[in-house]
Amino acid sequence: MPTFPATVRSRLPSVGTTIFTVMSQMAEASGAINLSQGFPDFQADDALFERVSHWMRAGANQYAPMAGVPSLREAIVAKVEALYGARYDPQHEVTVVAGATQGLFTAIAAMISPGDEVIVFEPVYDSYAPSIELQGGVVVRVALRAPDYRPDWSQVASLINPRTRMIMINSPHNPTATVWQADDLRALERLLRGTDIVVVSDEVYEHIVFDGRRHESVARYPGLAERSFVVSSFGKTYHVTGWKVGHVLAPAALMAEFRKVHQFNVFTVATPLQLALADYMSDPSRYLQLPDFYQSKRDQFVSLMQASRFELLPSAGTYFQLASYRRISDSPDTEFVRYLTQEAGVAAIPVSAFFADGRDDRVIRFCFAKNAETLATAAGRLAVL
């Protein structure tokens, strides 16, 4: 008897399992320390767990409003106004989402039609291009060059044409750990003046910036805020990546289109988690202390790695550290991370995975969102290479 289907018409024929999943599975199989996928190996605050338990026991276990519980949306608005000076309407301009990736996908699905062009900056987070292609959009890539990975605004200007519908930006930037400056946002604001181009700003690491830098949210810049979806993540901020809860800000007209898609691809997010996060946000120190918290981890990892032959690139934000391994090996980065995982016992991510053409600068990415003991053990293994 024939089996069905004989063939499958894939809408993403060039997409396989993400590099993050591949490397985490390899780390688990090898018993390696996992510095590849970006998640902490430590717990969040017990006070946050207590609030989840409270709301579960209080009966808040049914559907939340589609846009998110009002108390959480109001807490988000208060935070954004305090930090960035922008006032969003909690009823019409804030939506709670099932993680930042869903927020990014939904913004793209709401805005992009077949043939529309979307400018992205490479190395680029792996969900952007597939989300664009699923809508029939065309991905237009701008390369951020090692070692500083700064945007070239003249190149961006040269790529804008009547088909350009969206520009996607990400700061603090994954995987390069660079942080865009005020001049970058002003340049983008000038570039888009008088156009109908939409911006999607991926700001999931907004609270993880180092050395006294300021996070330059697009919300600070009226000419960008009026055309932007701003995407952020509670998982990154409060060490609960597995909860998959984030939020999106946008002007009412854009948010209305966003919610048309959101109501059908997710509809709503776990009610007790939302209520717990609203309570937890009442103490701003819980996110304001993150720069110092993660900078200390970065500094510990950098200090430990001085004993190795890796060349560390600057890390201005996120919880990632790029490292060149040219003094150790001339193998392609995909081969080198396999060797690191299986032979040295430390898993990392090859930065070539963030380039469509596999551009390989012999640079890999480590995650330092780990306990001090984990970082010390990993660095010890890397130092002998």
N, C-alpha and C positions, 0 to 999 in steps of 0.2 A: 504494500500500500504506500503511495507517495506521501511524503511528509510536507507539511505546510509550515513556513513558507519555503518555496524553492529558492527564492532570492529575497533579500531585504533591501529596500531602497532607503539608504541612510541619508538623513538630512545633515549629518556631520560626518562625512566619510573619512576625513583626515584626523578625527579626534579619537584618542584612546583614553585609557585610564590616566588621571592626572599624575604628574610627577610627585606630588605630595603623598598621594596614596601609595604609589610605587615604592618610594623611599621609606615610608613608615612601615610598610609590609616587609621590606627587606631588613629594616632595623629590627623588627620583631623576630623575624626568622633567624637572624644572625646573633641576636642577643646584644645588639649594639646600642650605645647611648644615642637617643634620637634627638639630634639638634637640627633636624630637617624641617618637619612640619611645624608651623608657628602656633604652638600652644604651650601654656605653662605646665610644669610638673608639680605645682604646689596648689594648695586649696585657696579658695576665696575666703572672705571674712565670714565667720560663724554668724555674725549679725544678719548678713544677707540670707543665709539659709533659714534662720529663725523666722524672717519675714515671709519667706515662701511657705514654710510650715504653718505659720499663723493663718495665712489667707486660704490655704487648702482646708484647714480645719474649720475656718469660718464659713465655708461653703462656696467660695469663689472658684468654682470648678466647671462652670458652663461658659459658653461663648462670650468673649469680650466684644465690644463694638468693633466693627470692621476696621476703623481707623486706629484703634487702640484705646485703652482705658483713659478717661479724661485726666485723671490725676497724673499719669505718666506723661501725657502730652504737655500738660501744664508745667511739669517739672523740667522737661526738655526745653521748652520755650524760655523758662526762667534762666536756665544754665546758658543758653546761647546768647540771650540778651546781656547777661553779666560778663561773659567772656568776649563776645564779638560785637556788641553794640547793635545787634539786629533784632528786631521784634517780629516774630512770626505769630500768626493767628493759630492758637491750638486747635480750633475747630476745623479749619479749612486748609492749613498749610503744614501739618505734621501728621505723619503716618508711622505707626509702629510696624516693623516688618520682621519676617522670620529669618533674621540674619542679613548682613550687608550684601551677600551675594544675591539673595532674592531681591533686595532693594535695587541693586544695579540692573539685574535682569528686567525687572518690572519697568524701570525708567526707560530702558532701551526699547522694550516691547511697546510701551505707550507712545513712543516718539518716532520710531524708525519704520519706514516703509521700504518696499523693494526698490533698490537703486540708490537709496540715500547713502551718502558717504559719512563715515565716522572717523575722526582723527584720534589715534591713540599714540601713547609714548612707549617705546620699547627700551629696555625690557618691560614687558607688560604682564600684569596679573592674568592668570590663565583663563579666567571666566569671561573676560571682555569680548574677545574675538568670536567665540562660539555664540554668545548671546546676540551679537550683531548679525552674524551670518544666519541664525535661525529666523530672523525677521526679513531676510533678503537684503540686508545692508551690505555695504562695501567697506572693508577695513582699510584705512589709510594710515601707514605707520611712520612715525618720526623717531629716529634713533637717538637715544641718550647715550653718549659715548663715554666709555671708561677713560680715566678713573673718576672724573668728577660728576658725570651723568647730569649735566645741566641742559635745560631746554634751549634750542636754537629758534628764537621767535621769528627770525627772517625765513627760516625754512618752513615754519608753520604757516606764515603769511603766504608763501608761494604755493601751498597746497590747498588753500581755501578757494572754492569755486562755487557756482550756483547749486551744485549737488551736495555741498557740505551741509549736513543737518545737525551734527553734534560733534563736540570735542570732549573726550574723557580725560580727566586729570586725576592724579593721585599724589597727595602729599600729607604727611610724611610717606615716602615712597617705598613700596614693596616691589622688588627685592633690594633696591640699591641703598636704602637707609638715608637717602638725601631728603632735605627739607627745602621746599621752595620758599623764596624770599618775597618781600613786599614788591620788589621790582618786577618779579615774574607775574604776579597777579595783576599789577598795573599794566604790564605789557599785554597780557591776555585781554584785559578790559578794553584797552584801546583798540586792539585788533578786531574785537567783535562788535564794536560800536556801529550801529546802523545796520546790523545783520539780523537774521532771524535764527541764528545758530544757537542751539541749546547746549549747556554745559552739564556734564555729570561729574561731580567732584567727590571722589572716594577719599573720605577723611577718617577712616576707621582707627588710625593711630593718632588722632588729634591731640590726645593728652600725653603722648610719649615723644617728647622733644627734649633735646639735651643742650647743655652748656649755655643756658640762659636765652636760647632762641624762643621766638614767639611763633605759635602755629598761625599761619595766614589762611584762615578759612575764607572761602569765597563769600561767606555771609558778611564779611567785613567790607566788601566792595559793592556798592549799590548797582554799578553797571554789570556786575557778574551775578549778584544775588537775584536780580530780576529775571534771569534766564537760566537759573541753575537748580538742579537737584543736588542736595548735599546729603551724602550717605555716611552714617556712622554706626558704631558697633558697641553694644553693651558688653559683649563677650570679651573683646579686647580690653575694654576699660576696667572691668571688674573680675577678670581672670575666670570667666565662665564661657569659654568658646563653645562648649557643647550645648549650651542653652539655645543658641541660634536666635538671638533677639537683637535687633538693631532699630534704627529709625531713619526716616527720610524727611528732609525739609524741602519745600519748594513753594513758589508763589501759587496763589489759589488756582489760577487757570491751568498751570502745569500739574498741580496736585490733583485736580479733578480728573485729568486724563490718566494719571498714575493710578488712582483708585479704581478706575474702570477695569484695569487689568488686575490689580491687587485683589479685588473682591472675588476673582475667579481662579487665580493661581495659588492663593493662600487663604484668603478671606480674613483670617484673624490669627492672633498669636496667643500662646498659653496665658490664660487669665491670671493665675496666681504669680507667675513670674513677672508679669507687667506690674501688678500691684506691689510686689516686693521691691522691684526696682524703683518705683515711685517713692516708696518710703525711704529707701536707702539713699536716694539722691538728695534727700533733705540736708545731708551733711556734705557740703562741697569739698571738704578736705579729702574725701574718699577718691576723688578724681584729680584734685589739685596736687596731691602728693606723688602722683605717678611719675612725673619727670625725674625727681630725685630717686625714687625707688628703682626705676629701670636704668637710670644712669649709673647707679652703683653697681648694678649687674654687668652693664657694658664695661665699666672700668675694671671690674674684677676679671672678666673674661680677657680683655685686652692685656692686662698685666700678666695673667697666666700664660697667654700666648706669646709673650716676648721670648720665652724659652724655645719656641718653635721656629721653623724656617718659613712659616707662612708670612706673607706681607699683608697686613690688615689695612683696608681702606677706611676712610673716615665714616663713622656712623653718627649722623646728626639726629636721628629719630627712628621710630619703630623699635622692635626688639630683635633686630637682625644685624648681623655683622658680615660684611663681605670680606673675602680673603683671596688673594692671589697665591697660587701654589707653584708658580714658575720655577722657584728655587728648589722644588722637590721633585717635580715630574713635568714632562712635556706631553703627557697623555691627554686626550680629549677629556673635558670635564665630566662627561657622562661615565667614562671609564674610571676616572679618578674617584668619583664619589662611590662607585661600586666597590672599588678597592678599599677606600676608607671604611666603608660599612662592614665588609666581609673580613677584612684583614686587620684593620686598625681598631675596629669596634666603635666607630663614631659615624653617624649618618648625617649627611649634609645635602643641599640641593644644588644641582648644576645650574648656573645662571643662563646657560644656553637654552634651557627649557622655556625661558621667558621671551625668546626671539623666534619669530616665525621661520627664519632661515637658519636657525641653529647657530647663530653667531657665537663663537667660542673665544672669549678673552682669557681663558684659563683662570676664571674666577668662580668661586663657590660661595654659598650662603649658609651661615650658621644662625641658629636661633638661640639667644641667651636668656630667654624667659624660663630659667630653670633655677632650681635650688643651688646654693653655693657648692654643696658637695658634688652635685651632678656636673657643674662647670669645671670644678677642680679635677675630677676624674677624667672628663673628656679632654681637657687641655693636657693632662699628663700623657694620655695616649697619643695625642697629636704631636707632642714635643719630641717624641722619639723618631719621627719620620725624617 
